Amino acid sequence: MNTPAYDRRAARTSAGQAVSDLLHGSFRARDFTWWQERLDGLNAPWAPVFATPGELLADPHIAARQLLRTPAGPAACPQARFPVTFGAGLDTFRGPAQALGRHAEEMLGQLPAQRPVSSVRRVRPPGR
């Protein structure tokens, strides 16, 4: 990577596969702890890429930010909230989905009264 050939974005983009191969080789050459220490020492923004859902769920940062919650319900699974917190304390978790048809009668009752089919003017296709 230490070459002027990749100094410009257009050059890196056109050599995308070669750059990707170089980066993969570089990151594979050291273990996670080595990279963590170097990147933290540079105060560089970075985050690990988790390979399994268990790794994500066990991450201390995820727990400290309270980014996951499991709603009540028999088929509930963990859900992620919007990662930004709001000063007004807005809850960005969603509740469980309502049962199918739970509000059907209420919604149907709000529709305007239906006219009988016989009073509906039929539109004839052109040429008939």
N, C-alpha and C positions, 0 to 999 in steps of 0.2 A: 504494500500500500504506500510505501514511502517512495513515490515516484510522481513526477509532474504529470504523468499521463492521466491521473485521476483527480487532478486539482479542480477541474470544472465539472459541474453537474451533468452537462450533456455528455462528457466523456465517460463518466461513471455510469450513466444510464445506458449508453450504447454498449458498454462492456459489462452489463448487469450480471451475467452468469459468472464471469471471471472475478468480479468484485465479490459476489456472493460466495464463491468457492474460497477466496482469500480470507474472508471474514470467518467462515465456518472453520477453516483450518486454524486460524488464530485463536478462536474461542475454544476449540477442542484441545489445543495444546496445553492448557492450564485447567486446574479444577475450579469449582465454583468459589471456594474460599479465597483463592488467589485473586480472582477477578473482583470479588466483593471488596477485599481490602484495597486493591488498586483504585477502583472506581470511587469508593467512599473517600479514600485519601485525596482524590482529585476534586471532591465535592461535585462529582458528575451525577446528573439525574439518570437513574437506571432502576430497573426492577427485574426480578427473576421471571422467567417463563416457566410456568408450572406444567408438568407433564401429565398429572392426574388430578381429578377433582379433590382427592384427599389432601394433596399438597396445598391446594388453594384454601380448603376449609381449615387447615392447620396453621396457616400463615399468621404469625403474631400481629402483623400490621392490619390484616383483614379483621381480626378479632378486636383490636384496639379501636379501629374506626367504626366498629359495629356495622359492617357492610352486608352481613348476611343475617337472615332471620327465617325461621320456619313457621308459617302461619298455622293456626289450629285447623284440624280437619283430617279425615282418615287417609286421604291421598296426598297430603301436603309434602312438599319437598322444599329445601332451602331456596330462598330467592334473594337476589342482590338488589340493594337499593341504589338510588342515584348517588354517586360518590361524593357529591358536594353537600355540605350541611348548610342549613339556612338559619340565620339568627332568630327568625320567628318560630323555629322549632317545627317546621313543616315535616310531616311524616311522609316519606316517599315510598314506604312499603305499601304494597297493594294487599287488600284483604282477599279471602278466597272468593272464587267466582260464585255468583248466585246460582241457585238450582234452576235448571231449565224450566221455563214457564212460570216462575215464581211471581212475576209481575204482569203476566199476560192479561188477566182480567182487568187490572187497573189501567193498563195501556189501552186496551180495547174500549174501555169506558170513556176514554178521553177523545176518541175519534168522533168526527161529526156524524150525525145520523145519516145512514145510508138511504139513498133514493131507491125505490123499487126498480128492478131491471127494466120493466116496461116503460119507464119514464126516461130512460137514457136514450138520447138521439144516436142512432147508428150512422157511422160515416161509411159511405160507399166508396170503393176504390174507383179511381178515374176510369172512364170508358164504360161504365156499367149503368 
